[in-house]
């Protein structure tokens, strides 16, 4: 493999985060589009994006349901990914989750209790409690900056 080709190839973290970004395009709350991918052994186990309860109107159809400055109509991407895994009988213990924004406190608690051991996130999203809790639990938190688009080899 040439040096230019190796430099253009995404790392595994970049690869799965890029997938999470595509999944975020399915989100139905315009306030924030978030995508999540649960991975173990470089295999995708489950995905999720923020959207309303199955069978109920989405924010893009019915508007936001606001409480204390937050839209509560949607289920967050991380929770949807954990729910999808449970619904399909997919074990996610010792997995990693890639999420386009750092988990809120409630999502972080669910991630930790689901046995996920690594959270790779894009942008920081408001709740610093996750850092101390992650350290106490031995749960790895990794912020992954957006990568510049690689140029194709010439």
C-alpha positions as CSV (number, residue, x, y, z in Angstrom):
1,X,0.0,0.0,0.0
2,X,1.4,3.4,-0.9
3,X,2.0,6.0,1.8
4,X,-0.7,8.3,0.2
5,X,-3.2,5.5,0.2
6,X,-2.5,4.5,3.8
7,X,-2.9,8.2,4.8
8,X,-6.3,8.3,3.1
9,X,-7.7,5.2,4.7
10,X,-9.9,5.8,7.7
11,X,-9.0,4.3,11.1
12,X,-11.6,2.0,12.6
13,X,-12.7,4.8,14.9
14,X,-13.1,7.2,12.0
15,X,-14.9,4.5,10.0
16,X,-17.6,3.8,12.6
17,X,-18.0,7.5,13.5
18,X,-18.6,8.2,9.8
19,X,-21.3,5.5,9.9
20,X,-22.8,7.2,13.0
21,X,-22.9,10.5,11.1
22,X,-24.8,8.9,8.2
23,X,-27.2,7.3,10.7
24,X,-27.8,10.8,12.2
25,X,-29.3,11.9,8.9
26,X,-32.4,9.7,9.8
27,X,-33.1,11.8,13.0
28,X,-36.4,13.4,13.1
29,X,-35.8,16.2,15.7
30,X,-34.4,19.3,14.0
31,X,-33.0,20.5,17.3
32,X,-30.2,18.0,17.1
33,X,-29.5,15.1,14.7
34,X,-27.6,12.4,16.5
35,X,-26.6,8.9,15.4
36,X,-25.2,5.9,17.3
37,X,-23.5,2.7,16.4
38,X,-22.7,-0.1,18.8
39,X,-19.7,-2.2,17.7
40,X,-17.8,-5.2,19.1
41,X,-14.8,-6.9,17.3
42,X,-15.2,-4.4,14.4
43,X,-18.7,-5.7,13.8
44,X,-21.8,-3.5,13.9
45,X,-24.3,-4.9,16.5
46,X,-26.9,-2.1,16.5
47,X,-27.7,1.4,15.4
48,X,-29.9,4.2,16.5
49,X,-30.9,7.8,15.9
50,X,-33.0,10.3,17.8
51,X,-36.7,10.0,17.0
52,X,-40.1,9.6,18.6
53,X,-41.7,6.5,20.1
54,X,-42.5,4.0,17.3
55,X,-46.0,4.8,15.9
56,X,-46.2,8.3,17.3
57,X,-45.7,11.6,15.4
58,X,-42.1,12.9,15.1
59,X,-41.0,16.4,15.8
60,X,-40.7,17.1,12.0
61,X,-44.5,16.2,11.8
62,X,-46.0,17.4,15.1
63,X,-43.4,19.9,16.4
64,X,-41.3,19.8,19.5
65,X,-42.6,18.8,23.0
66,X,-40.5,21.1,25.2
67,X,-39.8,20.7,28.9
68,X,-37.2,22.8,30.7
69,X,-35.6,23.8,27.3
70,X,-35.3,20.2,26.0
71,X,-37.4,18.4,23.5
72,X,-38.8,15.3,25.2
73,X,-40.7,13.9,22.2
74,X,-37.6,12.0,21.1
75,X,-35.8,9.0,22.3
76,X,-32.0,9.6,22.1
77,X,-29.9,7.8,19.6
78,X,-27.9,5.9,22.2
79,X,-31.0,4.6,23.9
80,X,-32.5,3.6,20.5
81,X,-29.4,1.6,19.7
82,X,-29.5,-0.2,23.1
83,X,-33.2,-0.9,22.6
84,X,-32.7,-2.2,19.1
85,X,-30.0,-4.6,20.4
86,X,-32.4,-5.8,23.1
87,X,-35.3,-6.2,20.7
88,X,-33.2,-8.3,18.4
89,X,-31.5,-10.4,21.2
90,X,-28.1,-9.0,20.5
91,X,-25.7,-8.9,23.4
92,X,-23.8,-5.6,23.7
93,X,-21.7,-6.3,26.8
94,X,-18.0,-5.2,26.3
95,X,-18.9,-3.3,23.2
96,X,-18.1,0.2,22.1
97,X,-20.6,2.9,21.1
98,X,-19.9,5.5,18.5
99,X,-22.1,8.6,18.9
100,X,-22.0,11.9,17.1
101,X,-22.5,13.8,20.4
102,X,-21.4,12.9,23.9
103,X,-24.2,11.1,25.8
104,X,-26.4,13.1,28.2
105,X,-26.5,11.9,31.8
106,X,-29.5,9.5,31.3
107,X,-28.0,7.9,28.2
108,X,-24.6,7.6,29.8
109,X,-26.2,5.7,32.7
110,X,-28.0,3.3,30.3
111,X,-24.8,2.8,28.3
112,X,-22.8,1.9,31.5
113,X,-25.5,-0.4,32.8
114,X,-25.8,-2.2,29.4
115,X,-22.1,-3.2,29.8
116,X,-20.7,-1.0,27.1
117,X,-17.1,-0.3,27.9
118,X,-16.0,2.4,25.4
119,X,-17.8,5.6,24.2
120,X,-16.4,7.4,21.2
121,X,-18.1,10.7,20.6
122,X,-17.9,13.6,18.2
123,X,-18.9,16.9,19.7
124,X,-19.3,17.5,23.5
125,X,-22.9,17.8,24.5
126,X,-23.5,19.6,27.7
127,X,-23.1,17.1,30.6
128,X,-19.7,16.9,32.3
129,X,-20.9,14.4,34.9
130,X,-20.1,11.6,32.4
131,X,-16.3,12.2,32.8
132,X,-16.1,11.6,36.5
133,X,-18.5,8.7,36.4
134,X,-16.6,7.1,33.5
135,X,-13.4,7.3,35.4
136,X,-15.0,5.7,38.5
137,X,-16.4,2.9,36.3
138,X,-13.3,2.3,34.2
139,X,-15.4,3.2,31.1
140,X,-13.3,4.7,28.3
141,X,-14.5,8.0,26.8
142,X,-12.8,9.1,23.6
143,X,-13.5,12.4,21.8
144,X,-12.9,12.0,18.1
145,X,-12.6,15.1,16.0
146,X,-14.1,15.2,12.6
147,X,-11.5,14.2,10.1
148,X,-10.7,16.2,7.0
149,X,-12.0,14.5,3.8
150,X,-9.2,12.4,2.5
151,X,-8.1,13.1,-1.0
152,X,-8.2,10.2,-3.5
153,X,-4.8,9.0,-4.6
154,X,-3.6,10.3,-8.0
